[in-house]
């Protein structure tokens, strides 16, 4: 399964919100969008919130709009 995630970096508070569509989320992180720090934190948050450890970034490595693969 694939999900779309919009990421906001360098925020004061971290948050995880589900969009109106089933496969879209908005994630805010404190980390900078440098050296993959924000991507790593987004993956940690997704693992916790979706209760799945098999999450992989598929597209959007340098973009605020990302696509993640959620495995079984």
C-alpha beads as a LAMMPS data file, in Angstrom:
LAMMPS data file: protein, C-alpha beads

72 atoms
71 bonds

1 atom types
1 bond types

-500.0 500.0 xlo xhi
-500.0 500.0 ylo yhi
-500.0 500.0 zlo zhi

Masses

1 110.0

Atoms # bond

1 1 1 0.000 0.000 0.000
2 1 1 1.194 3.517 -0.731
3 1 1 0.413 6.708 1.179
4 1 1 1.020 10.372 0.360
5 1 1 2.588 12.561 3.022
6 1 1 3.092 16.318 3.062
7 1 1 5.932 17.258 5.371
8 1 1 6.563 20.546 7.171
9 1 1 10.077 20.820 8.571
10 1 1 11.577 23.018 11.301
11 1 1 8.295 23.315 13.216
12 1 1 8.026 24.076 16.922
13 1 1 5.754 21.081 17.550
14 1 1 5.636 17.712 15.867
15 1 1 2.254 16.538 14.649
16 1 1 0.587 13.781 12.640
17 1 1 -2.735 14.499 10.938
18 1 1 -4.847 12.473 8.567
19 1 1 -6.160 14.332 5.529
20 1 1 -9.714 14.096 4.228
21 1 1 -8.576 11.359 1.843
22 1 1 -7.745 7.919 3.239
23 1 1 -4.196 7.737 1.883
24 1 1 -2.984 11.284 2.643
25 1 1 -1.308 12.623 5.788
26 1 1 0.293 15.836 7.049
27 1 1 3.361 15.435 9.258
28 1 1 5.227 18.264 10.992
29 1 1 8.724 17.649 12.368
30 1 1 11.282 19.689 14.292
31 1 1 14.246 18.502 12.203
32 1 1 15.780 20.416 9.318
33 1 1 15.387 19.198 5.756
34 1 1 19.095 18.486 5.555
35 1 1 21.072 15.232 5.292
36 1 1 17.827 13.228 5.392
37 1 1 17.144 14.151 9.037
38 1 1 13.527 15.149 8.423
39 1 1 12.876 12.041 6.316
40 1 1 14.208 9.793 9.082
41 1 1 12.008 11.492 11.669
42 1 1 8.936 11.243 9.419
43 1 1 9.553 7.502 9.052
44 1 1 9.822 7.153 12.861
45 1 1 6.527 9.007 13.317
46 1 1 4.777 6.935 10.638
47 1 1 6.000 3.693 12.221
48 1 1 4.592 4.769 15.577
49 1 1 1.265 6.147 14.344
50 1 1 0.513 3.448 11.763
51 1 1 1.876 0.641 13.973
52 1 1 3.923 -0.823 11.136
53 1 1 7.718 -1.203 11.048
54 1 1 7.935 -1.886 7.301
55 1 1 7.823 1.693 5.960
56 1 1 9.981 2.882 3.083
57 1 1 10.303 6.246 1.308
58 1 1 9.567 5.655 -2.380
59 1 1 9.440 9.145 -3.909
60 1 1 9.988 12.753 -2.876
61 1 1 13.312 12.456 -1.094
62 1 1 13.951 16.210 -1.484
63 1 1 10.349 17.393 -1.821
64 1 1 7.774 18.255 0.852
65 1 1 5.338 15.904 -0.927
66 1 1 6.409 12.308 -0.410
67 1 1 5.152 8.811 -1.176
68 1 1 5.771 6.007 1.302
69 1 1 5.334 2.276 0.893
70 1 1 3.639 0.554 3.816
71 1 1 4.369 -3.170 3.903
72 1 1 2.638 -6.014 5.704

Bonds

1 1 1 2
2 1 2 3
3 1 3 4
4 1 4 5
5 1 5 6
6 1 6 7
7 1 7 8
8 1 8 9
9 1 9 10
10 1 10 11
11 1 11 12
12 1 12 13
13 1 13 14
14 1 14 15
15 1 15 16
16 1 16 17
17 1 17 18
18 1 18 19
19 1 19 20
20 1 20 21
21 1 21 22
22 1 22 23
23 1 23 24
24 1 24 25
25 1 25 26
26 1 26 27
27 1 27 28
28 1 28 29
29 1 29 30
30 1 30 31
31 1 31 32
32 1 32 33
33 1 33 34
34 1 34 35
35 1 35 36
36 1 36 37
37 1 37 38
38 1 38 39
39 1 39 40
40 1 40 41
41 1 41 42
42 1 42 43
43 1 43 44
44 1 44 45
45 1 45 46
46 1 46 47
47 1 47 48
48 1 48 49
49 1 49 50
50 1 50 51
51 1 51 52
52 1 52 53
53 1 53 54
54 1 54 55
55 1 55 56
56 1 56 57
57 1 57 58
58 1 58 59
59 1 59 60
60 1 60 61
61 1 61 62
62 1 62 63
63 1 63 64
64 1 64 65
65 1 65 66
66 1 66 67
67 1 67 68
68 1 68 69
69 1 69 70
70 1 70 71
71 1 71 72
